[in-house]
Amino acid sequence: EEGAWRFRVGQLLIVPVAIYVALLAFDGSRDLLAELLPSSFAVPNLALAMVGAFTFTAFAQPLSAELSGALRQSRLALWSVVAMLAQFLTALLFLPVGAFVFAIAVAVSGMVRAAGLYRSAEQIYRDGRAVESVSVGETPRPDR
């Protein structure tokens, strides 16, 4: 099935985060990362929030590779700019939250980028316009 690899990548990303969150659920006052690096984590549970936020950004990586391989660099650039603007606006909106503003902004940026790249990757197959093979020395066709 075409979307099976996305499901597998999602599992690879979710399982470690789920394990970390489950470990914290037994004792919510205990932050495992803070115990490993005590001076690096002054704000309680900020490390957990950042792990979650960067999980969302990781979802976009396989899609980014897929679009790059299909010569859709302009779509990659478009969704990167849109995600960056979403991150900036989210940071401004949630400024009163304090230290957690960065985690929230990164999570929103990751979700926007992943959703946009997913839609763009879907179009490749829906339109039947995946990249044709290119001979050695031949210039690939640009974005459509």
N, C-alpha and C positions, 0 to 999 in steps of 0.2 A: 504494500500500500504506500502511496506517495507521501502521506503525512506521518508515517510510522517513525521516521528518523527524528522528527521534531518531538514526538512523544518521548522517545528514548533520551534525547538531550534534556528535555524537561525533567525526566526522572533523575538523570545524573546531577542536575542542578538542585532539585528540590530535596533529595534524600539527605545530603550533608546538612542542609539548613534545618530540616525537620529533626535530625538527630540532635543538633546543637540546641534547638528550641526545647526539645523533649528533656534534655539534660537540665536545662534551666528551670523547667516546669516543676521538677522535684523540689527545688529550693530556689524560689524566685529572688531571694536576697543575694544569691551567689552568682557572680558573673565569672564564668570560667576564663575568658580572655583576660579579665582584670587580674585574676590570680596569676596568670602566666606572665603578664607584663604590667605590674601594678602602677608604675608611674605614667603609663601611657593612657590610662582610662580613668580620668578624674570624674567624669559624669556617669552616674549609674545607668546601665542598660543602653548607653549610646553605642557600644560595640555591637550589641545585638541588633539595634536599629540599622547600623551600617551594613552588617552582614545581609540583612533583608533587602536593603536598598541596592546593594551591588548584585544581589541575585537577579533583580529585575534587569539590570544592565547586561548581565551575562546572557539573558535570553536572546538578545539581539545579535550576538556574535555569530552563530551559525547562519542566520539569515543574511547577515552582512557578507559572509563568505560566498553564500549562494548567489547573491545579486552581483557581487564582484566577478564571479565566474561567468555570469550571464551578460557581462558587459553593461551593467546598469549603474555605473558609477554616479551618474547625475542623480539617480534616485537615492543612492547612499548619501550623497552630499545634501540633498534636499531634506531628508529625514534627520540627518545629524544637526542641521541648522534649526529645524523645527523643534527637536528635542532640547537643544541648547536654549532656545527662547523659552520653552516650557519650564526648564530648570531655573532660568533667571526670574521669570514671573512668579513661579512657586516660591522661590527664596524670598522675594519681596513680600509676597502675600503672607507667608508664615514667619516672617522676621520675629514677631513677638514670642515664638516658641523657644527661641534661644538656641542652645547647642544642637538640638534635633533638627533645625531648619535644613542643614546640609543633607541629612539622611532623607528627609521628606523630598527635597528638591531632586536628589539623585534618583530616588525611586520613581518619581513622576517622569523624569527625563527618560529613564530606562523603559518605562511602560509606553511612553509616546513613541520612542524610537522603535521598539520591538513591534508595536501594533502597525506602525507605518511600513516598516520593512516587510512584515508579514503580508500586508495588502499588496505591496509591490511584487513580492515573490509569487503570490497567488496569480497575479496578472500574467506572469511569464508562461505559466502552464495553461491558464484559461484561454489566452489568446493564441496559444500554440506557437509562440514566438521565442522559444528557447534558442540559445546560440547554436548556429550551424557549425559544423567542423570547419576549421580554417587550415589551409595548407601552409607549409613552411614558406616563409617569405611573403605571404599574403597578409594584407592589413585587415584586421577584424572590423566588422561594421560597427559604427558607433551606436550609442543609446537610441532607442526608438521611443 
